[in-house]
Amino acid sequence: MNPNFAYLIKVRFYNLECKYYNTFISQSKCSYVDNSVVDNGRIIRADCIEITLTDIDFYFYLDSYNIERYEILESYNSVYDYLPKLFIEFVLEKYVNKTKFKNVPGKEIEYQKEKNKFNSLYGMSVTNMIRDDVIYDNITGWNEKELSNDEIIEKLNQEKKKCFLSFAYGVWCTAYARNNLLRNVIKLDDYAIYMDTDSIKLRKGYDKKVIDNYNNFVKKKIQYVSNKLKIPIEKFAPEDSKGVTRMLGLFDDDGHYDKFINQGAKKYAVEIDGKIKITVAGVPKEGAKELKRIEDFKDDLVFHFENTNKQLLFYIEDQKPINMVDYQGNELTITDKTGCGLFPCTYVLGKALEYSDLLTDNSSKRARYKEVI
């Protein structure tokens, strides 16, 4: 591949196996998978997979997996270049404002507004504006009408004339961010016990020079871009309310945990100075009240509504007329056919079956960090 071009490719990999304890190819992103073994949704090994990738992902997977051979089934390319300078400056303006207002008493609303604008720039770039038609009639109700190829092409041509963002912005920025994170993961593989989209949890003893070297690399890149595009370096590295410089793209040290337990993606608990905190998708932080000790964070732990205030949305499509009486005794007949209600609910912690199977599979040789069922 020409390094001056960005590529979008559909690839078929044969007989692949990850070189590292951490794994990287999401099975859910593959259009075809044959005879795979997965770790929490990520492929350890497989006889064959088909997946659509950017050139950034492709090179990373070649470096992180042993692959017998591969075939490129489809390929599309475009010339690499910087995003429009006007757009870059707008992104940096939102970042500067967000940093300036963060943790400043009386500026909570301003901070939230700038943060929302900053975050929405990515979301707007990956929003699909070409969708199937949704039609409603009184007989059949709601229906979707799938677009024909000619209609899709027509809408694409219309979109070219009015769009101001591109899917490529979001796709390649994400690919670069993922690559930057995972390149550090494989360098610290034996110490990386958990990773998210923008962080790595490392056990004691890791080589801090790896992180320092990466941060220095980022600083040099930003200095280069600042000079090339003639954008003041202060916009890439604004000061917060305490006068601390917050440069984009650097790894920060957010301290250490005394204990860490992980039950899968977005399911972990930490203990710091005797205080337990949790991160569980779908469970508010208040759910940590359920744990008397961090070892309680295991399968079948129930997060009760009383401790989480977690609520379930229940949708109603054919509601019967209901007579309602308010606290003042006023009576009203509700005739709405549709609606939704909020009901208190619990959450039961558990691991995916395939994850549990891995932990009991002695042949996998992956029990590295006191992993238990």
PyMOL commands that set and color helices and strands:
alter all, ss='L'
color gray80, all
select helices_A, chain A and resi 27-29+55-64+85-101+108-125+149-162+167-187+208-229+233-236+285-290+294-296+305-308+353-359+362-364
alter helices_A, ss='H'
color red, helices_A
select strands_A, chain A and resi 5-18+30-39+42-54+65-79+133-137+141-145+192-195+200-202+259-264+267-272+275-280+302-303+311-316+322-325+331-334+339-344+347-348
alter strands_A, ss='S'
color yellow, strands_A
deselect
rebuild
show_as cartoon
